Structure formats: structure tokens, C-alpha cells
Amino acid sequence: MIYGSHKGDSRVKILLDELKINYSLTDNGRFRILVTFDDGRSQLAFVDSNTYEFGGFEIREVWSIAHLFRGIPDASVMLRLLMHNESVKIGSWRIIERDPQEFLVVFAAAIAADTDAYSLQRVLRAVLETADAMEQELNGQDEF
């Protein structure tokens, strides 16, 4: 990690304010964004304040939860997510172990930490729509 704040990265705040996107900050400084789509479904996304260096670039992640499994997801779900990774042009699916009995299915994309408003908006939209579509496919609910 090379940058981070519990108050949130001011670079992200400036862009979200410019885009007129409502957000709140989590206790660890992530930007929490809830979007309602035209069909009435909603989806929650996060933009990390913490950044990382990769190959000389400072990057951050934009991510959204699609599903919470109680227990390890079965092989068919894992295969579905891996196969779907091939069709997305930015981002990828991850399985994150919250504790030994809870696993999150998360779609995440890395972006430049000093991105512009247009790029952040496009990536945020892609992450939200991709996660929401998979949430609907996996359980038909609208939990996240």
C-alpha cells in the first residue's frame, strides 16, 4: 500500500463530487456507492482509498459483491465465474473468504489511482452492472 486514509482519498472524493454520485465512507476509508437501476434493482459498489503500486503505476480497486455463500461455493459456480472472466474486458471475479464458513463472490477492477472522472464513471458502471447481473443469475435476489 502506498496511500490510504480513513477519511478517504481526496482524489476519489473530488471525482465523485464532480460526477454528482452520492457516497458514504466506511470506517476504513472506502467509498460506498449504492446505485438503483432503471428496472428497480440496486447494487452496492466500493472504491478503495488505499492504493497499490504495480509496475510503476499507482492503482486502486473498484469492486462489488454479487453473492455471499455460506460454505465453499460448488465447482459449477467456480467454473461459471472463471468462464465469465473471459468475456469481460475489464475486471475479474474473485472468491473472498470472510471466515471459514462465508465466501463472497466479488467483481473487481483495478484503475489508475489518478484516473479522470469519465474513466471512473465507466469502470464503476461496468463493475456495478456485471456484479448485479451475476447476483441475479446466482440467486435471483437483490441483496447487494
Steps between C-alpha positions, in 0.01 A plus 500: 500500500632842417209726584191478713291684750208431729365832373504378142735589217425861402562414134202263503284744694565773242402269212185368668394852587565610141286209375231582758513141629373456855731307728585435860829401658555174683701486821811405302467781245334317212247691294165317517269564204145369467345523154140427402453385141206586274345156562486568876791275593782649702866419538766602749857579393814613673791713384809439710693792643801276549719478194774263390795526270514264206768529235557867571128582504297597803171311487187461708208258483133547425294198606154365571361193675276270296432223750577370849538123531468324831761234446735450207336572161460188291712424194227599254491854644877526489505382139225746406698791647824394332327463166334839540843660562585429137211713375558811711743758370581663832493341843470144621311277740645409838400279786590659834492298821341716772530224755520120471125479428434813290626573151430814298471501122646837399555670166795740511689723259830681551525857377768768508494676837507835322230412248267761354127531575386348169717190544392451861135530396541243219685249719258548788206439267662186355571361848147575626324354196719189486458424871125562490451272199693218670310555825175457310635189324630335818203554725234717334506734799602863546705488819799710408 
